[in-house]
Amino acid sequence: MLTMWTITSLCFLFFGQFVQSQAAGQFSQDPECGKTRGCYSDCASGCTYEVTWKDMGSSVAFTMKFDLGSDTSRWTAIGLSQDVKMGNDEVVECHKELSGAVKMYRSQNTGKRPPTPLAGTDLQPTQGSVDGSVLLCGFNLLKSASLNLDVDSYLFFANGALSGPDKRKHSTTPKISPSVVDFQSVQVIGGSAVQILIKVHGLLMIAAWVFFASVGVVLARYYKPVWADRKLLGEKVWFQIHRFLMVMTLLCVVAAFVVIFVQVEGWSDFGDADDFKKAHPYMGVIVTALTIMNPLMALFRPHPDDKNRIIFNWAHWFVGTTARILAVITIFIGVTLSGADAPEYVVYILAAYTAYQLFIELVLEFHECFVVRANSNRESVYEMKKVSEPDQSSSAVVPRGEPFKKVAIGLHTLMILGFTLAIMISVGIN
């Protein structure tokens, strides 16, 4: 119960941060897109960024538009790459400085290190202004031996904050065109290249904590007396199912942990993103460590009659509860990261899941207190029989509350499966 109350309370704080982070202005798409210019933007849902291009023969004319919001000093940039990872790529940056001046620079991206400035005349600025909150930059890139614009390339779009004259890391994962761009065409492109391993990471964590852990924890908390005389592979039914679900949780978490480190090739750095988003990688590492720690503790648990068993029980509960709380919050943060490319409404599905999990645990807690335990006490006081009377019905007696519990765990599993599929589909195919 403490677990779900804590998660619910922290979710309210998260929603405040989430709503604030979604506030952004919009502008209209260039009417020449698809006619005389090629365009890459998010204008299908209201423009917050737009890159256009037009082949001029010996050069390609580009424009960049970006809604600055309330920020007074920011940069935007495009990158031209032969793959969907940064490294040795052509970059053109546009800076809106505190003085109000708009300046453009050409550079070479070298992986995760700051771009190396490039000199020369291949970049020819044509316009730079701020209209309201919209930053506009126009420039020509000359075709040359070092910059072959006749070759199709992936188009990156990134933005971030300026600290005086210095550029800070981009605040969100750069947008990447879903396919290579032909800069001699007038194609209109939207969306972003799918980062498969990021998707896999998220789907594994959702499976682990929304499905496997949600069912496994409820079984351990409320179903120990159910099927008390039945065993599965030599162990009690509830324990075998609980152990299977929690092992699946462990395997999914470890796999997700490995996958994301392979994808980012090290540590994730979210630059000047919202503070709550920066916590995601740290919380993920803590969750993974706790998830590994709990089954290791279980391997060395004392015998049930051992005087130290209570210490193990409390430690097992505390580590598992902490991991569960942090995991759900980390998933909430994760689906808002730009790299996840998840729709905004998935946060509300997660909130509905959290509310439902709190509800079912409340129902089972009240049932345990006011039906199972109350009737158990009443039976122990008033159910009397002669010692000589054979108990003909003992094998047919069903403990009070057990039918309800069996129905409840079935419905709970179906509900959790529904939430899991809804979240995974929303994240996976967006």
N, C-alpha and C positions, 0 to 999 in steps of 0.2 A: 504494500500500500504506500509506504514511504516513497518507493521508487516512482510510482506514477504521479503522486502529488508533486514531487520535486520536478519531474519532467514537465508537467503541466504548467507549473509556476514559471519555470525558466522559458517555456515557449511563449508566454505572454511578453516577457522581456524581449525575446527574439523578434516577435512580430512588430514591436515598436521600431526596432532597428531596421527590419525588412521593409516596412512601409516607407520609412524615411529614405532608404536607399533606392526606392523605385521611382521617386519623384524626378522627372526629367522632361525637358521641353522637346518640341518637335518642329520640323519645318517641312515644306512641300518638296516633292521630288522634281528634279529638273524635267521640264516638259519635252526636252529634246532626247531624253533617254529612249533608246530603241529606234530613233529616227535618224539623227545625225551623230549621236554619241553612244558609246557603250557605257554601262553603269553597273556599279556594285554597291549595294546599300541594304539597309534594313527597312526600307520604306513600305514593305508589305504590312508592317505593324505601326507605321508612323515614323518618319525619318529622324534618326538621331545621328547618323553618319551617312555620307555618300561620297563615292569616288567615281569620277567620270573620265573618259578618255576619247580622243579623236585623232586618227592618223593624219598627219600633215605631210607625209612623204619622207622628208629627211628627219622628222622629229615626231613625237607624240605629245599632244597637248593634254595635260591632266588638270583636274580641279578636285579639291578636297573640301568637303563641308562637314562640320561637326558642331553639335550643340554643346556649348561649354557649361550650360546650367548656371550655377551661381559662382563657379570658379573664375577667378580673375587672371590667373596665369597658368596656361596649359600648353601642351604640345600635342600635335597629331602627326602621324607618319604613315606612309605606305611602304611596303617592302615587296620586292620582286624575287621569287624563289622558284627553284626547280623541284622542290618538295614541300611538305607541310611542316617542316621544322626549321627554326632559325639557324643560320650558319652560313657565312660567306655570301650574304644576299645584299642586293642593291636596296638602299633606303633613302627616301627623301622625307625630311622632317619640316614641319611648319610650327613655329613658336609664336604664341601670343604672349608677349612679355608684359611685365608690370607697367612699363612706360606706355603701353598701348601699341607699341610697334609690332608689326608682324614680319617675321624673318624666316627664310627658308635655307636649308642646308642639305647637302648630299653627303652620304656616308656609306661605309661598308659594315654590315653586321657580321660579327664574329662570335656566333653562338650566344652564350649568356653574358658575355662581356659587353661593356658599352661600345656602341658603334665607333668606328674609326673615321674621322672627317676626311673627305676627299676634296681636293682642289681641282680646278679646271673650269671649262666653260660648257660642259654637257648639260648643266642645270641653268635654265634661264627663267627667273621669276617673272610672272606677268601681272599678277594681282594678289593683294593681301589685305583683308579688311575684317572687321567685326561688325555685324549688323544685329543689334540686340544682343542675343546670347550665341549667335551663330558665327563661327569662325570660317572664313572662306579663304582658300589659298589656290592660286592658279600658277602653273609653271609648264614650260616645255622641256622635255628630255630629248636631247639629240641622239640619234642613232649613231653608234660608233662601234669599233672593234671590241671595246671593253663593255659596251652596253648594247647588246643586240636585242632590240625591241621587236624584231620580226619573229623571234622565238617565243612561243607561248609559255607563260609562267603563272604560278600561283600568285594571287594578289593578297597581301596582308594589309590589315588596317589596325593601327594601335593608337593609344592615347595615354597621357599621363600628366603629372603635375610638374611644374618648374619650381625650383628652389633658387631664386635669384637667376643667374645665368645658367645654372646647372640643371640638367634634365634628370628627373627621378624616374624610376622604373615604371613601366605601364601599370595602371591600376587594375586592369582586367586582362584576361587572356586575349591576345590579338584575334580579331576575326580573320578567317582565312577562306578565300573563295572555294566553293565545293569542287571546282575543277579548274584546270589551267585556263587562263584568259588569253584570247586572241585580240591583241591591241589594234588589229586592223579591222575588227568587226564592230557592230553596234549592238552586241548582245546585252541583255539585261539580266543580271545575276543577283540572287539573294541567298540568304542562309550562310552557313559556314561549314567548312570541311569537318566531317565527323572524326573526332579524336577517339578511335575505337577503344584504346586501353583505358581512357578516362571513363568511358561508358561502362566498360567491364568492371572497373573498380567500384563505381557507384552501384551497379546491379548486384554485385557480390555483397556489398555492405547492407543493401536493402534486404536481400534474401536472409542474411545472417540475423539482423536485429528486428526487422519487422515481422518475419515469419518464424524462423526456427527458435529464436530466443523468446518471443512472445508466447508461443505455445509451451515451450519447455519450462519456463519459469512458473507458469500457472499450474502445470502438472505437479511440479515439486512442492508448490505452496499449498495446494488444496486437494490433491488427489492421492496422497499416501494411503488413506484408509480404504480407497476404492480398489476393488479386485484384490483384497488383502490376502486371500487364500490362493490366488493364482500366480503362477510364475512363468516367466518367458526366458528360455535359455538359462535356467538356473537362478534367475534373479526376479525380484518383484516386478510386476508389469510396469508400474509407474516409473520405477528407477531405470529400467531398460529404455523406455521411450524417452525419458528425460535425458539420459546419457547420450543416446543417439542424436537428439536434437541439438544438444550443446556441443557435441563433437562436430556436427555439421556447421554450427556457428563458428567454432574455432577454425575449421578448414576454410570457410569462406572469408573470414577476417584475415587470415595469414595470406591467402591467395590475393586478396584485394591489396594488402600492404605491399606485397612483392610487385604486383602489376603497376601500381602508381609510381613506385620508385624507378621501375624500368622506363615508364613513360616520360617522367620529368628529368630523368638522368641525374638524380640528386635530390636536393631539398627544394620544395615549392616555396617561392618567394612572391607574395602578392603585392609588392610595391606599396603604393599609397591607397590600396583598397580600404574599404570600411574596416574599422578595427575588429569587428566581430568575425569578419571573413579571414583575417590573418590568423585567427586561432585555430582554423581547421586542421592544418598539418600537425600542430602540436597536440591537439586533442586526439587526432587519429593515432599518433604514436602511443599515447597513454592508453587509449582503448585497446590497442593491439597488445601492449604489454600486460594489461590486466586480464585480457582474454586468454593469453597463454598461461599466466600465473595461476588462474583458478583450477584448471584441470591438473596442473602439476601438484598443487596442494592436495587435490582429491586423491592422487596416487599414493600419498603418504598419510592419509587420514587415519586416526586411531580407530580401534575397534569400538563399536557402539557402546560397550560397557566400560570403556576406558574413562578415567576421571578427566582426561584432557579432551575428550570428544567435544565438549561444549565450546572449547576454545576454537576448534576447527570449524564447528557449525557457524559460529559468529563471524569468523574470518572469511569463510566461504561465502556467507551471505553478504558481507560488507564489500568484498572485492567484486562479486557478481553484480551487486546493486549499483556500485559506482561505475562499473563498465557499462551497464545498461543505460544509466542516466546520460553519461557522456556520449555514448554511441548515438542515441536518438538526437541529441542536440547537434552532434557533429554532422549527422545526415541532413538535418534542417539547414545547417550552414552550407553543406556541400551542394545541395540542389540549387542554391542561389549563385554559385560561382559561375562565371561566364564560360569556363572550360567545360562545365557539365552540359551546357546547351539544353537546359531543361525549361519547360514552360513555367510561368509564374504560378499557375494554378496548382502545381504539384505541392507547393507549400501548404495549401488548404487541405489537400488529401492527407498529407502527413498530420496536420492538426486534427482532422477527423479521426484518423487512426489513434492518435494519442488520447483523444477524448473517449473513444470507444474502449481502449485498453483500461483506462481509469474506471469506466462504467462497469465493465465485466468483473474487474477485481473488487470493486465495491459490492457488487451483487453477491459474489462468492464469499466475500468476507462477512457480510451480513447473514448469509445463509449458514456459514460455518458457526457463527456466534449464536444465532437465535433459533436455528432449526437443529443442526447436528449436535452441538454441545448441550443445548437445553434439553433435547429429547434423550440424549445419552444419560444425563444426570437423573432425569425423571424415571427412566427405565431402571436404573440401578437402585432406585429407592422403592419403586412401587411394583415392579415385576417380580412376583414371588411365586414359587411352586414347591411342592413337596419334593424332598430329595429322591423318594422312591419313584416319582413319576418320570417316565421316559420322555425325553424332549423330541417328540415326533416331528416337530416342525422346524427344528433348528437348521436343517440343511436348506429349508425353503425360505427362511427369514431373510428379508432384504433390509439391510441397515437403513434407518430413516435418512432421507435426503439423498440417497445414492442414485435413484432414478433421475432426479433433477440434475445431479452432477454429470451423469452420463450424457444427458441431452445437452447440457450447457457446454461440455467440452467439444461435442460434435459441432454445435452451432458456432462456438468460438473459433474452431479450426477453419470452418468455412468462411467466416467473416475476415479472419486474418489473411487467409488465402486471397480473398477478394481485394483487400487493401493492398497486399503485396503485388498482385498482378496489375492493379490500377497504377501504382506508383512506378513499377518497373516498365510498363508499357509507355507511360508518359515520359519517363526519362530516356528510355531506350530508342524510341522511334521519333522523337520530336525533331 
